[in-house]
């Protein structure tokens, strides 16, 4: 399968990274190599890139041929950033980029079960095809309380309790195997007047996908570790696609920028915390109208950038 994906806010990311000749960069979400390829166009830059998707890694071989000895790919989760960097003997980076969205090829390949449009396709949603835990396991194995929690917390779904209750009722008679079955349950759980804002399954699918891939687990600590690994003047750029991710990134950036995190009631600082970065985006950068017209999936994207001091 050809891996084609429009990189979100490409020019904004490249400007945010402030590329330097011969710089070393880390792209934690390789995808279709859109951002990575643009970084490699800059003079003598090198990129370490990670992805869990085997199709993305196979696709990257074409870019490696175009830029010999300048792109190193790793089949791993970017959250293992510190271990990956240590194994490669890398002490610091001139820039780090994360695009936390699901790639278009993953959504468009209905057999992967990411999209509510693949009605007859099996529930899956695994970013790493080698993994065994899938959306099927969440939908058929989680308790009503657990389902309600992830739909509420990860999908911000108003009707989380009703959907969870109906999932449990449905699976008493038969397993929920396909996206179509899950769509039917969701559709029957949401009142008609609340179905105007996009597809009724959108929030539930987001929640289950986040749970299956552990997308929020360890994200804060990873962002902090990345900020600490930047060379002086190096930049960290992160694109998020929903409020939960954005809040985590925003808080991690604030921690990295803080000069002291002691209780304000203490007369002197005892934490010895020093400022590591300065935040360059007081408010997140949003895609412009031209990009939204070209790529509607960029609608919810937010870009935040900080720089090592």
C-alpha positions in Angstrom: 0.0 0.0 0.0 1.3 3.4 -0.9 1.6 5.7 2.1 0.3 9.2 1.1 -0.5 11.8 3.6 -0.6 15.6 3.6 1.7 16.9 6.4 -0.1 19.3 8.7 1.2 22.8 8.9 4.4 21.9 7.1 5.8 25.4 6.6 4.9 26.4 10.1 6.7 23.4 11.5 9.8 24.0 9.5 9.8 27.7 10.4 9.2 26.7 14.1 12.2 24.3 14.1 14.5 27.0 12.7 16.6 24.5 10.9 20.4 24.8 11.0 22.9 23.4 8.5 24.1 20.0 9.5 21.7 19.8 12.4 20.4 16.6 14.0 16.6 16.2 14.3 14.2 13.8 15.8 10.8 13.1 14.2 8.8 11.0 16.6 5.9 10.5 14.2 7.4 9.6 10.8 4.1 8.8 9.0 4.4 9.4 5.3 7.7 11.3 5.7 6.2 14.7 4.9 7.8 16.6 7.7 11.0 14.4 7.7 11.6 14.9 3.9 11.3 18.7 4.3 13.8 18.7 7.2 16.2 16.6 5.0 15.9 19.2 2.2 17.9 21.5 4.4 21.7 21.4 4.0 23.3 18.2 5.5 20.6 17.7 8.2 20.1 14.3 9.7 16.9 12.8 11.1 16.2 10.1 13.6 12.6 9.0 13.0 10.3 6.6 14.9 7.0 5.0 14.0 5.0 2.0 15.1 3.4 1.6 11.7 5.3 -1.0 9.6 3.9 0.5 6.4 5.3 3.9 7.2 8.8 2.4 7.9 8.7 0.5 4.6 7.6 3.7 2.8 10.6 5.6 4.4 13.1 3.5 2.5 12.5 5.6 -0.6 13.5 8.7 1.4 16.5 7.0 2.7 17.6 6.2 -0.8 17.2 9.9 -1.7 19.2 11.0 1.3 21.9 8.3 1.9 23.1 8.0 5.5 20.9 10.9 6.7 17.7 9.2 7.8 17.7 6.6 10.5 14.3 4.9 11.2 13.4 3.0 14.3 10.3 0.7 14.8 9.4 2.0 18.2 7.1 4.3 20.1 8.5 7.9 20.4 7.7 7.7 24.1 10.8 5.5 24.4 12.7 8.6 23.2 15.3 8.5 26.0 16.1 4.8 25.5 16.3 5.2 21.7 18.6 8.2 22.0 20.8 6.4 24.5 21.0 3.3 22.3 22.1 5.5 19.3 24.6 7.4 21.5 22.9 10.8 20.9 23.3 13.4 23.7 21.4 16.3 22.2 19.2 17.3 19.2 18.9 20.6 17.3 15.2 20.1 16.9 12.4 17.6 17.8 9.0 17.3 16.1 5.9 15.4 17.0 2.7 15.3 14.9 0.3 13.4 17.2 -2.5 12.9 14.7 -3.6 9.7 13.0 -2.2 9.6 9.4 -4.6 9.7 6.4 -3.4 6.3 5.2 -4.4 4.7 8.5 -7.8 6.3 8.3 -8.3 5.6 4.6 -7.3 1.9 4.9 -10.7 0.7 6.1 -9.3 -2.7 7.0 -7.3 -1.1 9.9 -10.6 -0.3 11.7 -9.7 3.3 12.5 -12.6 4.8 10.6 -16.3 4.6 11.4 -16.8 4.6 7.6 -15.5 1.1 7.3 -18.8 -0.4 8.2 -18.1 -4.0 7.4 -14.5 -3.9 8.6 -13.3 -5.5 11.9 -12.7 -3.3 14.9 -8.9 -2.9 15.2 -7.3 0.5 15.5 -3.8 -0.7 16.2 -1.1 1.7 15.1 1.5 -1.1 15.6 0.4 -4.1 13.5 2.5 -6.4 15.7 0.4 -5.6 18.7 -2.3 -8.0 19.9 -4.5 -5.7 21.9 -7.2 -4.0 19.7 -10.4 -2.1 19.7 -12.3 -5.4 19.7 -10.8 -6.2 23.1 -11.8 -2.8 24.5 -15.4 -3.0 23.2 -16.0 -6.6 24.2 -13.9 -6.9 27.3 -14.2 -3.6 29.3 -16.8 -3.2 32.0 -19.6 -0.6 31.5 -17.8 1.7 34.0 -14.5 1.4 32.2 -16.1 2.1 28.8 -18.0 5.1 30.2 -14.8 6.5 31.6 -12.7 6.3 28.5 -15.6 7.7 26.3 -15.9 10.6 28.8 -12.2 11.3 29.4 -10.7 10.5 26.0 -13.6 11.3 23.7 -15.3 14.0 25.7 -18.5 12.2 24.7 -21.6 13.7 26.4 -23.6 10.4 26.1 -20.8 8.2 27.4 -23.0 6.4 30.0 -25.7 5.6 27.5 -23.3 4.3 24.8 -21.4 2.2 27.4 -24.7 0.8 28.7 -25.9 -0.1 25.2 -22.5 -1.7 24.3 -22.8 -4.0 27.3 -26.4 -4.9 26.5 -25.6 -5.6 22.8 -22.7 -7.9 23.6 -24.7 -10.1 25.9 -26.2 -11.6 22.7 -23.2 -11.5 20.4 -19.7 -10.1 20.1 -19.2 -6.7 18.6 -16.9 -7.5 15.7 -17.3 -4.8 13.0 -17.3 -1.0 12.8 -20.9 -1.2 11.5 -22.1 -2.9 14.7 -20.5 -0.3 16.9 -21.8 2.5 14.7 -25.4 1.1 15.1 -25.0 1.0 18.9 -23.7 4.6 19.1 -26.4 5.9 16.7 -29.1 4.4 18.9 -27.6 6.0 22.0 -27.5 9.6 20.9 -30.7 11.7 20.5 -31.3 13.0 17.0 -30.9 16.7 17.8 -27.3 16.0 18.9 -26.3 14.4 15.7 -25.8 17.6 13.7 -22.1 18.2 14.6 -20.3 15.6 12.4 -20.7 11.8 12.5 -22.1 10.5 15.9 -19.4 7.9 16.1 -16.5 10.4 15.9 -15.8 10.9 19.6 -16.3 7.2 20.6 -13.8 6.1 17.9 -11.3 8.7 19.1 -11.6 7.5 22.7 -11.2 3.8 21.8 -8.2 4.6 19.5 -6.5 6.5 22.3 -7.1 3.6 24.7 -5.9 0.9 22.3 -2.6 2.8 21.6 -2.1 4.3 25.0 -1.7 7.7 23.2 -1.8 9.9 26.3 0.2 7.5 28.6 3.6 9.0 29.4 3.1 11.9 26.9 3.9 14.6 29.6 7.1 12.8 30.7 8.2 12.3 27.1 7.7 16.0 26.3 9.8 17.0 29.4 12.5 14.5 28.4 12.6 15.9 24.9 13.0 19.5 26.1 15.8 18.4 28.4 17.6 16.7 25.4 17.7 19.8 23.2 20.9 21.5 22.4 21.0 25.2 23.3 18.9 27.0 20.8 17.2 23.7 19.7 13.5 23.7 19.3 10.6 21.3 20.2 7.5 21.5 18.0 4.4 19.5 18.8 1.1 19.3 16.8 -1.9 18.1 18.7 -5.4 17.3 17.5 -7.6 17.4 20.5 -7.9 19.3 23.8 -6.5 16.4 26.0 -3.2 16.2 24.0 -2.9 20.0 23.8 -3.4 20.4 27.6 -0.7 17.9 28.3 1.8 19.6 25.9 0.9 23.0 27.3 1.5 21.9 30.9 4.8 20.2 30.0 6.0 23.3 28.2 5.1 25.4 31.3 7.0 23.0 33.5 10.1 23.2 31.3 9.9 27.0 31.3 9.5 27.3 35.1 12.4 28.5 37.1 11.0 27.2 40.4 8.2 24.9 41.3 8.3 25.2 45.1 5.3 25.9 47.2 4.9 29.7 47.2 4.6 29.7 51.0 8.3 28.6 51.3 10.7 31.5 52.0 13.4 30.2 49.7 13.6 27.8 46.7 14.5 24.2 47.7 13.7 22.5 44.4 16.6 23.9 42.5 14.5 23.7 39.3 15.9 25.9 36.5 14.3 27.2 33.4 15.1 24.8 30.5 13.1 26.4 27.6 11.3 29.5 26.6 7.9 29.1 25.0 7.7 30.7 21.6 4.0 30.3 21.1 1.9 32.1 23.7 -1.1 30.8 21.9 -0.9 27.8 19.6 -0.5 28.2 15.9 -3.5 27.1 13.8 -3.7 26.0 10.2 -4.6 28.8 7.8 -7.8 28.8 5.6 -5.8 27.7 2.5 -4.6 24.6 4.3 -8.1 23.8 5.7 -9.5 24.0 2.2 -6.8 21.6 1.0 -6.9 19.3 4.0 -10.0 19.4 6.2 -8.5 16.9 8.6 -6.2 19.7 9.8 -9.2 21.5 11.3 -8.4 20.7 15.0 -4.6 20.9 14.7 -2.6 23.1 17.1 1.1 23.7 17.0 3.2 24.7 20.0 6.9 25.5 19.9 9.5 26.1 22.6 13.3 26.7 22.5 16.1 25.5 24.7 17.8 28.4 26.6 
